[in-house]
Amino acid sequence: MKVGIPRALLYYRYGSLWENYLRNLGVEVVLSPKTDEVILEQGLKCVSGEVCLPIKIVAGHLLYLKERVDAIFFPRLDWLYDGLYACPKMIGIVDVARMLLGEKVRLIAPSIKGNFTRAHLTAGLAVCANPVRVWQGWRRAVRSERGKRGRNEDNLPAAGRRTVALIGHFYNLNDEFIAGAIIRTFRQNGYEVITKESLPGRVLLNRSGFAHNIRWVYERELYNAFEYLLGRVDGFCMVVSMGCGPDSLVAEFMRSRAQRQGVPFLLLVIDEHTGIAGLVTRVEAFVELLNRRCLSRSGVAAGC
């Protein structure tokens, strides 16, 4: 049995776990390729122009897999913990996927509603009728992931390094097609890039202070990362998809807070029309600002 996994959205956090799990159940896993212009164009043809770029992209990945697999593994994330929901578009794309795939391809789409494990065990039974093998396959996959991951402060840069915090969702920043040029430009100009994925879980899951008021699961992570890194980096660059309501709201709180602290903050709003040259130009201008600020603050000192 061939089961496809679209290389988009939740894949960039759980993809390795899903691949291990399905292979443990004897499934042949087929990944869609990395995002490119062709996949994006396919997605643009079949979803509303009002949805955000990641949703348009995942639609293209689904269509790529449609003719190549027997089923597609595409979990729906409703909420994870504390009653924190994913955005409505991320929840609703699973229903769009059912319409895109029709009757030809089976859609394995467990709903994750707080209990992450239960949803995946249910999905496993859809491809393997042996509950013991499903349970063992899941446990092996989870153990493997725990061994590879592990967020801790050791991932933060050493003192004196020029650093910029890149604030954005993992499904944007880890997609080369979306954020590759941004990350390369910072690095080519001598800046180390930090994302929230390098931070410890206790930071991202914090529910105190203003974070308690944020009711979207990944926006709370973004804000917690911002608060933790404020004062630890030279500046912030936030990547927001056009049409993302939750991000637009939280971004304004971050920008206002950064301005009060005197920390440079660049907001990049992207969609399918955003050109790489324009992004690079804006990042380079921001780098120049960071360099001048560093020089004016401490002169030509080590690390500046």
Summary of the structure (lengths in Angstrom):
residues: 304
radius of gyration: 20.3
end to end distance: 55.8
largest distance: 67.4
contacts: 951
relative contact order: 0.12
helix: 54%
strand: 14%
